[in-house]
Each structure stands twice: as C-alpha cells, then as structure tokens.
Amino acid sequence: MKYILILTLFSFTSNEQLGSITHTLSYPTYHSCISDGYIRSFTKLMEIDEDFINKEKILITFKCEEKNGISS
C-alpha cells in the first residue's frame, strides 16, 4: 500500500481553513508518511511569517491517506 501526505493550514483567529497541500510523493509505509509529515509541517511553519502566525493563531495538521483510497 502506498500513502500520500496532506498538510492543512488552519487559522483559529478567523476559524477557517487557509489551505491544504497534497504532496505528490508516494510513501511506501504509513510510518514513513507520518514521519515526513512532522518534518514538512515544521518546515512549512518556519516559512510563514512569525507575526502572521501569532496574529492568526495558525495550526498545521496533516494526514496520510492510502493512495488507492483517493478518487480522481
């Protein structure tokens, strides 16, 4: 089974989703997908302006979905 990683950015200030990022890389295991999810979430957090994060109270979540379970 292959997995894909989906990051979601959320603002607690405006109470809305700011966007999501679906990575095209396939992961061979669930473990490898969630491990990379933590790394990519942190990397994305470091790319966003600190004032914006503080103002909007940004949350980044992620999930790993089975590639076969995603419809086109």
N, CA, C and O atoms as a GROMACS GRO file, in nm:
protein
  288
    1MET      N    1   0.085  -0.118   0.000
    1MET     CA    2   0.000   0.000   0.000
    1MET      C    3   0.089   0.124   0.000
    1MET      O    4   0.189   0.128   0.072
    2LYS      N    5   0.054   0.222  -0.079
    2LYS     CA    6   0.125   0.350  -0.084
    2LYS      C    7   0.039   0.457  -0.016
    2LYS      O    8  -0.083   0.447  -0.011
    3TYR      N    9   0.107   0.560   0.036
    3TYR     CA   10   0.039   0.668   0.107
    3TYR      C   11   0.082   0.803   0.051
    3TYR      O   12   0.192   0.819  -0.001
    4ILE      N   13  -0.008   0.900   0.063
    4ILE     CA   14   0.025   1.038   0.028
    4ILE      C   15   0.001   1.126   0.150
    4ILE      O   16  -0.082   1.096   0.236
    5LEU      N   17   0.076   1.235   0.156
    5LEU     CA   18   0.070   1.328   0.269
    5LEU      C   19  -0.010   1.452   0.232
    5LEU      O   20   0.010   1.510   0.126
    6ILE      N   21  -0.101   1.491   0.321
    6ILE     CA   22  -0.182   1.611   0.301
    6ILE      C   23  -0.166   1.700   0.424
    6ILE      O   24  -0.201   1.660   0.535
    7LEU      N   25  -0.112   1.821   0.404
    7LEU     CA   26  -0.099   1.920   0.511
    7LEU      C   27  -0.216   2.016   0.502
    7LEU      O   28  -0.259   2.052   0.392
    8THR      N   29  -0.270   2.058   0.617
    8THR     CA   30  -0.378   2.155   0.620
    8THR      C   31  -0.342   2.268   0.715
    8THR      O   32  -0.299   2.244   0.828
    9LEU      N   33  -0.359   2.393   0.668
    9LEU     CA   34  -0.332   2.511   0.750
    9LEU      C   35  -0.466   2.568   0.795
    9LEU      O   36  -0.559   2.582   0.715
   10PHE      N   37  -0.474   2.601   0.924
   10PHE     CA   38  -0.598   2.649   0.982
   10PHE      C   39  -0.570   2.772   1.068
   10PHE      O   40  -0.468   2.778   1.136
   11SER      N   41  -0.661   2.869   1.066
   11SER     CA   42  -0.650   2.988   1.148
   11SER      C   43  -0.755   2.983   1.259
   11SER      O   44  -0.874   2.975   1.232
   12PHE      N   45  -0.709   2.987   1.384
   12PHE     CA   46  -0.802   2.992   1.495
   12PHE      C   47  -0.865   3.131   1.510
   12PHE      O   48  -0.975   3.143   1.563
   13THR      N   49  -0.796   3.235   1.463
   13THR     CA   50  -0.850   3.370   1.473
   13THR      C   51  -0.973   3.387   1.385
   13THR      O   52  -1.076   3.437   1.430
   14SER      N   53  -0.962   3.345   1.260
   14SER     CA   54  -1.076   3.358   1.168
   14SER      C   55  -1.161   3.231   1.163
   14SER      O   56  -1.265   3.228   1.097
   15ASN      N   57  -1.116   3.127   1.233
   15ASN     CA   58  -1.188   2.999   1.239
   15ASN      C   59  -1.215   2.942   1.100
   15ASN      O   60  -1.326   2.898   1.070
   16GLU      N   61  -1.111   2.944   1.016
   16GLU     CA   62  -1.128   2.888   0.883
   16GLU      C   63  -1.000   2.823   0.833
   16GLU      O   64  -0.890   2.853   0.878
   17GLN      N   65  -1.020   2.732   0.739
   17GLN     CA   66  -0.907   2.666   0.676
   17GLN      C   67  -0.842   2.761   0.577
   17GLN      O   68  -0.912   2.823   0.496
   18LEU      N   69  -0.710   2.774   0.583
   18LEU     CA   70  -0.639   2.865   0.494
   18LEU      C   71  -0.590   2.795   0.368
   18LEU      O   72  -0.550   2.861   0.272
   19GLY      N   73  -0.592   2.665   0.367
   19GLY     CA   74  -0.549   2.591   0.250
   19GLY      C   75  -0.495   2.456   0.288
   19GLY      O   76  -0.474   2.425   0.406
   20SER      N   77  -0.473   2.375   0.186
   20SER     CA   78  -0.413   2.245   0.209
   20SER      C   79  -0.312   2.217   0.098
   20SER      O   80  -0.322   2.270  -0.012
   21ILE      N   81  -0.216   2.134   0.130
   21ILE     CA   82  -0.110   2.098   0.038
   21ILE      C   83  -0.108   1.946   0.029
   21ILE      O   84  -0.086   1.878   0.129
   22THR      N   85  -0.130   1.893  -0.090
   22THR     CA   86  -0.120   1.750  -0.113
   22THR      C   87   0.012   1.723  -0.182
   22THR      O   88   0.036   1.769  -0.294
   23HIS      N   89   0.098   1.648  -0.116
   23HIS     CA   90   0.229   1.616  -0.173
   23HIS      C   91   0.214   1.501  -0.272
   23HIS      O   92   0.139   1.406  -0.249
   24THR      N   93   0.285   1.511  -0.382
   24THR     CA   94   0.275   1.409  -0.487
   24THR      C   95   0.365   1.288  -0.460
   24THR      O   96   0.351   1.185  -0.526
   25LEU      N   97   0.455   1.301  -0.365
   25LEU     CA   98   0.543   1.191  -0.331
   25LEU      C   99   0.463   1.078  -0.268
   25LEU      O  100   0.379   1.101  -0.182
   26SER      N  101   0.489   0.955  -0.312
   26SER     CA  102   0.426   0.837  -0.252
   26SER      C  103   0.519   0.779  -0.147
   26SER      O  104   0.640   0.769  -0.167
   27TYR      N  105   0.460   0.742  -0.035
   27TYR     CA  106   0.537   0.682   0.074
   27TYR      C  107   0.506   0.532   0.078
   27TYR      O  108   0.390   0.493   0.064
   28PRO      N  109   0.608   0.450   0.097
   28PRO     CA  110   0.585   0.306   0.096
   28PRO      C  111   0.515   0.253   0.221
   28PRO      O  112   0.452   0.147   0.217
   29THR      N  113   0.527   0.327   0.333
   29THR     CA  114   0.463   0.284   0.458
   29THR      C  115   0.395   0.402   0.525
   29THR      O  116   0.427   0.518   0.499
   30TYR      N  117   0.301   0.370   0.612
   30TYR     CA  118   0.233   0.474   0.690
   30TYR      C  119   0.334   0.545   0.779
   30TYR      O  120   0.329   0.667   0.794
   31HIS      N  121   0.423   0.470   0.838
   31HIS     CA  122   0.526   0.526   0.926
   31HIS      C  123   0.611   0.630   0.854
   31HIS      O  124   0.636   0.737   0.908
   32SER      N  125   0.655   0.599   0.733
   32SER     CA  126   0.738   0.694   0.659
   32SER      C  127   0.659   0.820   0.624
   32SER      O  128   0.714   0.930   0.619
   33CYS      N  129   0.530   0.804   0.599
   33CYS     CA  130   0.445   0.919   0.566
   33CYS      C  131   0.426   1.010   0.686
   33CYS      O  132   0.444   1.132   0.674
   34ILE      N  133   0.392   0.954   0.802
   34ILE     CA  134   0.369   1.042   0.918
   34ILE      C  135   0.500   1.103   0.968
   34ILE      O  136   0.501   1.215   1.018
   35SER      N  137   0.609   1.029   0.954
   35SER     CA  138   0.739   1.086   0.995
   35SER      C  139   0.772   1.208   0.911
   35SER      O  140   0.816   1.309   0.964
   36ASP      N  141   0.750   1.199   0.781
   36ASP     CA  142   0.775   1.312   0.693
   36ASP      C  143   0.673   1.423   0.716
   36ASP      O  144   0.703   1.541   0.695
   37GLY      N  145   0.553   1.386   0.759
   37GLY     CA  146   0.450   1.486   0.790
   37GLY      C  147   0.495   1.581   0.900
   37GLY      O  148   0.470   1.701   0.892
   38TYR      N  149   0.559   1.528   1.002
   38TYR     CA  150   0.610   1.614   1.110
   38TYR      C  151   0.719   1.707   1.058
   38TYR      O  152   0.721   1.826   1.091
   39ILE      N  153   0.808   1.654   0.976
   39ILE     CA  154   0.918   1.734   0.921
   39ILE      C  155   0.864   1.844   0.830
   39ILE      O  156   0.903   1.960   0.842
   40ARG      N  157   0.773   1.808   0.740
   40ARG     CA  158   0.719   1.906   0.645
   40ARG      C  159   0.631   2.010   0.715
   40ARG      O  160   0.628   2.126   0.674
   41SER      N  161   0.560   1.970   0.820
   41SER     CA  162   0.480   2.066   0.896
   41SER      C  163   0.570   2.170   0.962
   41SER      O  164   0.541   2.289   0.959
   42PHE      N  165   0.677   2.123   1.023
   42PHE     CA  166   0.771   2.214   1.086
   42PHE      C  167   0.837   2.305   0.983
   42PHE      O  168   0.851   2.425   1.006
   43THR      N  169   0.876   2.250   0.870
   43THR     CA  170   0.939   2.328   0.763
   43THR      C  171   0.843   2.437   0.714
   43THR      O  172   0.884   2.552   0.695
   44LYS      N  173   0.718   2.402   0.694
   44LYS     CA  174   0.617   2.499   0.649
   44LYS      C  175   0.598   2.608   0.754
   44LYS      O  176   0.587   2.726   0.720
   45LEU      N  177   0.595   2.570   0.881
   45LEU     CA  178   0.581   2.666   0.990
   45LEU      C  179   0.696   2.767   0.988
   45LEU      O  180   0.674   2.885   1.012
   46MET      N  181   0.816   2.722   0.961
   46MET     CA  182   0.933   2.810   0.957
   46MET      C  183   0.930   2.903   0.835
   46MET      O  184   0.997   3.006   0.836
   47GLU      N  185   0.853   2.869   0.732
   47GLU     CA  186   0.842   2.953   0.612
   47GLU      C  187   0.741   3.067   0.629
   47GLU      O  188   0.747   3.166   0.557
   48ILE      N  189   0.651   3.053   0.723
   48ILE     CA  190   0.544   3.151   0.743
   48ILE      C  191   0.593   3.261   0.838
   48ILE      O  192   0.663   3.233   0.935
   49ASP      N  193   0.555   3.383   0.808
   49ASP     CA  194   0.593   3.498   0.889
   49ASP      C  195   0.545   3.481   1.034
   49ASP      O  196   0.429   3.448   1.057
   50GLU      N  197   0.634   3.503   1.129
   50GLU     CA  198   0.602   3.483   1.271
   50GLU      C  199   0.488   3.573   1.317
   50GLU      O  200   0.403   3.530   1.396
   51ASP      N  201   0.484   3.697   1.270
   51ASP     CA  202   0.375   3.788   1.309
   51ASP      C  203   0.241   3.735   1.260
   51ASP      O  204   0.140   3.745   1.330
   52PHE      N  205   0.239   3.680   1.138
   52PHE     CA  206   0.116   3.623   1.083
   52PHE      C  207   0.071   3.503   1.166
   52PHE      O  208  -0.047   3.488   1.195
   53ILE      N  209   0.166   3.419   1.205
   53ILE     CA  210   0.134   3.302   1.287
   53ILE      C  211   0.073   3.347   1.420
   53ILE      O  212  -0.027   3.291   1.464
   54ASN      N  213   0.134   3.447   1.483
   54ASN     CA  214   0.083   3.496   1.611
   54ASN      C  215  -0.053   3.563   1.597
   54ASN      O  216  -0.140   3.545   1.681
   55LYS      N  217  -0.070   3.641   1.492
   55LYS     CA  218  -0.197   3.712   1.470
   55LYS      C  219  -0.311   3.615   1.440
   55LYS      O  220  -0.419   3.626   1.497
   56GLU      N  221  -0.285   3.520   1.351
   56GLU     CA  222  -0.390   3.428   1.305
   56GLU      C  223  -0.401   3.301   1.389
   56GLU      O  224  -0.494   3.222   1.371
   57LYS      N  225  -0.306   3.280   1.480
   57LYS     CA  226  -0.304   3.157   1.562
   57LYS      C  227  -0.308   3.034   1.469
   57LYS      O  228  -0.402   2.954   1.474
   58ILE      N  229  -0.206   3.022   1.388
   58ILE     CA  230  -0.200   2.918   1.285
   58ILE      C  231  -0.178   2.779   1.344
   58ILE      O  232  -0.097   2.761   1.435
   59LEU      N  233  -0.249   2.685   1.292
   59LEU     CA  234  -0.233   2.544   1.324
   59LEU      C  235  -0.206   2.470   1.194
   59LEU      O  236  -0.275   2.493   1.094
   60ILE      N  237  -0.108   2.382   1.193
   60ILE     CA  238  -0.083   2.297   1.077
   60ILE      C  239  -0.108   2.152   1.120
   60ILE      O  240  -0.046   2.103   1.214
   61THR      N  241  -0.198   2.087   1.050
   61THR     CA  242  -0.224   1.945   1.073
   61THR      C  243  -0.188   1.868   0.948
   61THR      O  244  -0.170   1.927   0.841
   62PHE      N  245  -0.177   1.739   0.961
   62PHE     CA  246  -0.152   1.657   0.843
   62PHE      C  247  -0.216   1.521   0.860
   62PHE      O  248  -0.248   1.477   0.970
   63LYS      N  249  -0.234   1.456   0.746
   63LYS     CA  250  -0.285   1.318   0.748
   63LYS      C  251  -0.221   1.243   0.632
   63LYS      O  252  -0.176   1.302   0.534
   64CYS      N  253  -0.217   1.113   0.646
   64CYS     CA  254  -0.165   1.026   0.543
   64CYS      C  255  -0.281   0.940   0.493
   64CYS      O  256  -0.345   0.871   0.572
   65GLU      N  257  -0.306   0.946   0.364
   65GLU     CA  258  -0.416   0.868   0.307
   65GLU      C  259  -0.360   0.761   0.216
   65GLU      O  260  -0.259   0.779   0.148
   66GLU      N  261  -0.429   0.649   0.215
   66GLU     CA  262  -0.391   0.542   0.123
   66GLU      C  263  -0.412   0.592  -0.019
   66GLU      O  264  -0.517   0.648  -0.051
   67LYS      N  265  -0.313   0.572  -0.101
   67LYS     CA  266  -0.319   0.622  -0.238
   67LYS      C  267  -0.432   0.556  -0.314
   67LYS      O  268  -0.496   0.622  -0.397
   68ASN      N  269  -0.459   0.430  -0.290
   68ASN     CA  270  -0.568   0.360  -0.358
   68ASN      C  271  -0.704   0.408  -0.314
   68ASN      O  272  -0.802   0.389  -0.386
   69GLY      N  273  -0.712   0.472  -0.195
   69GLY     CA  274  -0.839   0.517  -0.142
   69GLY      C  275  -0.880   0.654  -0.189
   69GLY      O  276  -0.987   0.703  -0.151
   70ILE      N  277  -0.797   0.719  -0.272
   70ILE     CA  278  -0.828   0.854  -0.319
   70ILE      C  279  -0.883   0.846  -0.461
   70ILE      O  280  -0.821   0.789  -0.551
   71SER      N  281  -1.000   0.904  -0.479
   71SER     CA  282  -1.060   0.903  -0.613
   71SER      C  283  -1.015   1.025  -0.690
   71SER      O  284  -0.988   1.130  -0.633
   72SER      N  285  -1.007   1.011  -0.820
   72SER     CA  286  -0.964   1.122  -0.905
   72SER      C  287  -1.080   1.206  -0.947
   72SER      O  288  -1.062   1.305  -1.018
   0.00000   0.00000   0.00000
